[in-house]
Amino acid sequence: MIPAAALLCALAAAGDPCLVTDEAGRTFRTCFDPGHRLEAAAGVRAASAGGARGGALDLSAAWRWRGDTRGQGGAVEWLRDQAVLALDAALVAGAAEEARAVAWRGTFVRRLAEPFILLPGPRPVRFPFPFDVGMAVEAAGVRWERTREREAELTVLRSTLLLDVARHLGGVRRAAFGPALAYDLWLGRDAAPVHVIVPFTGAALDLVAESAGGLWVGALTARAGAALRVPGGFAGYAAAALSVERVLMAVNDRPVALGLRLSGEHGATGRAPTRVEAGLVVRVTSPR
């Protein structure tokens, strides 16, 4: 039985370049898929908001699912990244300072061998197109802050129509931008609801780069534009986040990564003042 088990392990390692077999016949994983995992993270963050500064313990969890599809020739046809029930909380002196949750978030990019624009007619005309196209969607989110404990922000829907140029950039999974649409609600116990609408009056940027084995991951997201408050009128907003992570070790094939995150926000998509944050996080995930 032992030689048979060793043979099976060797065959599995030969079929998967991420599996390595040592001299004793034991297999272990040396690369990881950062977009397909169940993860939990803890870290510290420092924030500056409205002239005040403070620190917090940051806790987060999410289930990420990557469902890329390939054609008969092996080329990627769809890039699909999703996150289900993404949770984030900040604690100060053991008490909740801020909490966020998103029920579902997905990004879908169609990858054609030769993107094109078609003008239909008696003689259809086809032009080459330099972009892949896609869509990013976020639904059913909520945000609460202790400084506004009698209020909450609900994200009904946020969406961005994406033009992606990652095919022209080596080592980049996604480099997309496009117009944004959003509908949020501000709910308060002692006030009427405020509707916050971005009717394609904003734009978003989404950049994701990963090393071949998933040991390094970098991401940059940004959005800016004008949001319509009802009541209240139009007001500008801007938000951006930059993160870099590196897998330092794996415990029983479960990667442990150390990451750095910088973020900032200002304006109409939140009632908080201008805020800038920096954080250090340790992330533990399940294997692929």
C-alpha positions in Angstrom: 0.0 0.0 0.0 2.8 2.4 0.8 4.5 2.2 -2.6 1.1 2.6 -4.3 0.4 5.7 -2.2 3.8 7.1 -3.0 3.1 6.5 -6.7 -0.3 8.3 -6.5 1.4 11.3 -4.8 4.1 11.4 -7.5 1.5 11.4 -10.2 -0.5 14.2 -8.5 2.6 16.3 -8.2 3.5 15.7 -11.8 0.1 16.9 -13.0 0.1 20.1 -10.8 3.2 22.4 -11.0 2.2 23.9 -7.7 2.7 20.5 -5.9 6.2 19.5 -4.9 7.3 16.1 -3.6 10.2 15.8 -1.2 12.6 12.9 -0.7 10.2 11.2 1.7 7.4 11.2 -0.9 5.4 13.9 0.9 3.7 16.6 -1.2 3.2 20.2 -0.4 2.0 23.3 -2.2 4.3 26.1 -3.3 1.9 28.5 -5.0 -1.6 29.7 -4.2 -4.6 31.3 -5.9 -5.4 34.6 -4.1 -8.8 34.9 -5.7 -10.2 31.5 -4.7 -10.2 31.0 -0.9 -11.8 31.4 2.4 -9.9 34.0 4.4 -9.7 35.7 7.7 -7.4 38.6 8.6 -6.3 40.7 11.6 -4.2 43.8 11.7 -3.8 47.4 12.9 -4.7 50.6 11.2 -4.0 54.2 11.8 -6.5 56.8 10.6 -6.7 60.6 10.3 -10.2 62.0 9.9 -11.2 65.6 10.2 -8.0 66.6 11.9 -8.2 63.8 14.5 -5.9 60.8 14.6 -6.4 57.3 16.0 -5.6 53.7 15.8 -7.7 50.5 15.7 -7.6 46.8 15.5 -8.9 45.6 12.2 -10.7 42.3 11.6 -12.0 41.0 8.3 -13.3 37.8 6.7 -14.5 36.8 3.2 -15.1 33.9 0.9 -13.6 34.6 -2.6 -14.4 32.5 -5.6 -12.6 32.7 -8.9 -14.4 31.0 -11.8 -12.4 31.7 -14.9 -13.5 29.8 -18.0 -11.3 28.7 -21.0 -12.1 27.9 -24.6 -11.2 24.7 -26.4 -7.7 26.0 -27.2 -7.0 26.8 -23.5 -7.2 30.5 -23.8 -9.1 32.4 -21.0 -12.6 33.5 -22.2 -14.0 35.0 -19.0 -12.2 36.4 -15.9 -14.6 36.1 -13.0 -13.8 37.2 -9.5 -16.4 37.2 -6.7 -16.6 37.7 -3.0 -19.5 36.5 -0.8 -20.2 38.0 2.6 -17.1 40.2 3.0 -17.0 41.5 6.5 -14.7 44.2 8.0 -14.7 45.7 11.6 -12.5 48.1 13.4 -12.1 47.9 17.2 -10.8 50.7 19.5 -10.2 49.7 23.2 -12.2 46.5 22.6 -15.3 48.4 21.4 -16.6 48.5 17.8 -15.6 51.7 16.1 -16.8 50.8 12.5 -18.3 47.9 10.7 -18.9 47.1 7.1 -20.5 44.2 5.3 -21.1 43.4 1.6 -23.3 40.4 0.7 -21.9 40.0 -2.8 -19.3 41.6 -5.0 -18.4 40.4 -8.5 -16.1 41.5 -11.4 -16.5 39.9 -14.9 -14.3 40.6 -17.9 -14.8 39.0 -21.3 -11.5 38.1 -23.0 -11.7 37.7 -26.7 -8.8 36.7 -28.9 -9.4 39.8 -31.1 -11.8 42.4 -29.6 -13.8 44.3 -32.2 -16.5 46.8 -32.8 -19.2 45.8 -35.4 -21.3 48.3 -37.3 -24.2 46.3 -38.7 -25.8 47.0 -42.1 -26.1 45.6 -45.6 -22.3 45.4 -45.5 -21.3 45.0 -41.8 -18.0 46.7 -40.9 -15.8 45.4 -38.2 -13.1 47.5 -36.5 -10.4 46.2 -34.1 -10.9 47.3 -30.5 -8.1 47.6 -28.0 -10.1 46.8 -24.9 -11.8 43.8 -23.3 -15.1 44.7 -21.8 -16.8 43.7 -18.5 -18.7 44.8 -15.5 -18.2 45.2 -11.7 -21.2 44.8 -9.4 -21.6 45.3 -5.6 -24.9 44.6 -4.0 -26.5 44.6 -0.5 -23.9 46.4 1.6 -24.1 48.2 5.0 -21.7 50.5 6.9 -21.9 51.7 10.5 -19.7 54.0 12.5 -19.7 54.7 16.2 -19.6 58.4 15.7 -22.9 58.1 13.8 -24.4 55.2 15.8 -27.9 56.3 15.1 -27.4 56.1 11.4 -26.3 53.6 8.8 -25.4 53.6 5.1 -26.9 51.0 2.9 -25.5 50.1 -0.5 -28.3 48.9 -2.7 -26.3 48.6 -5.9 -23.0 49.8 -7.3 -21.9 49.0 -10.8 -19.1 49.9 -13.2 -19.0 49.3 -17.0 -15.3 48.2 -17.5 -12.9 48.7 -20.3 -9.9 46.5 -19.6 -6.3 46.8 -21.0 -4.7 44.0 -19.0 -4.0 41.9 -22.1 -1.4 44.5 -23.1 0.3 44.4 -19.7 2.3 41.4 -18.7 1.6 40.0 -15.2 -1.5 42.1 -14.7 -4.8 40.3 -14.2 -7.0 43.4 -14.5 -6.4 47.0 -15.5 -9.9 48.3 -16.0 -11.7 51.7 -15.9 -15.1 53.0 -16.8 -18.3 54.9 -15.9 -20.0 54.2 -12.6 -23.6 53.8 -11.4 -24.6 53.6 -7.8 -27.6 53.9 -5.4 -27.0 54.2 -1.7 -29.4 55.0 1.2 -28.5 56.9 4.4 -30.9 55.8 7.2 -31.3 57.6 10.5 -33.6 57.1 13.5 -34.5 60.7 13.8 -34.3 61.8 10.1 -35.8 61.0 6.8 -33.8 58.7 4.5 -31.3 60.4 2.1 -31.0 58.8 -1.3 -27.5 59.0 -2.8 -27.4 58.3 -6.6 -24.5 58.3 -9.0 -26.3 58.3 -12.4 -23.1 57.5 -14.5 -21.7 60.8 -13.1 -18.7 59.0 -11.7 -15.8 56.8 -12.9 -13.9 53.9 -11.3 -10.4 52.3 -11.8 -9.6 48.7 -10.9 -6.0 47.4 -11.1 -5.0 43.9 -9.9 -1.5 42.4 -10.4 -0.4 38.9 -9.2 2.8 36.9 -9.4 2.7 33.6 -11.3 2.5 31.6 -8.1 0.2 34.0 -6.2 2.9 34.8 -3.7 2.7 38.6 -4.4 -0.6 40.4 -4.9 -1.1 44.1 -5.5 -4.4 46.0 -6.0 -5.4 49.6 -6.7 -9.0 50.8 -6.7 -10.3 54.3 -7.1 -13.6 56.1 -7.8 -14.5 59.7 -8.2 -17.3 61.9 -9.5 -20.5 63.6 -8.4 -23.3 62.0 -6.5 -26.9 63.3 -6.3 -28.3 63.5 -2.8 -32.1 63.6 -2.5 -32.6 65.9 -0.7 -29.4 67.9 -1.0 -28.3 68.2 -4.6 -25.0 67.1 -6.3 -21.7 66.9 -4.4 -18.3 65.5 -5.3 -16.7 62.4 -4.0 -13.4 60.5 -4.2 -12.0 57.3 -2.7 -9.0 55.2 -3.4 -7.3 52.1 -1.8 -3.9 50.6 -2.5 -2.8 47.2 -1.1 0.2 44.9 -1.4 0.5 41.4 0.1 3.2 38.7 0.2 2.8 35.1 1.3 5.4 34.6 4.0 4.7 30.9 4.9 2.2 28.1 4.6 0.9 26.1 7.6 -0.4 22.7 6.3 -0.9 24.3 2.9 -2.7 27.2 4.3 -0.9 30.4 3.2 -0.2 33.2 5.7 0.4 36.6 4.1 1.6 40.0 5.4 0.0 43.0 3.7 0.1 46.8 3.7 -2.9 48.9 2.9 -3.3 52.6 2.2 -6.7 54.2 1.6 -8.5 57.6 1.6 -12.0 58.9 1.0 -13.7 62.2 0.8 -17.2 63.5 -0.1 -20.7 62.5 -1.0 -20.6 58.7 -0.7 -20.2 59.0 3.0 -21.0 61.4 5.7 -17.7 61.1 7.4 -15.1 63.8 6.9 -12.0 63.4 4.7 -10.2 60.4 6.0 -6.8 58.8 5.3 -5.9 55.3 6.7 -2.8 53.1 6.7 -2.8 49.5 7.9 -0.7 46.4 8.4 -2.5 43.1 8.1 -1.8 39.4 8.6 -4.1 37.2 6.4 -4.7 33.5 6.9 -6.5 31.6 4.1 -7.6 28.1 3.1 -5.7 26.4 0.4 -6.9 26.5 -3.2 
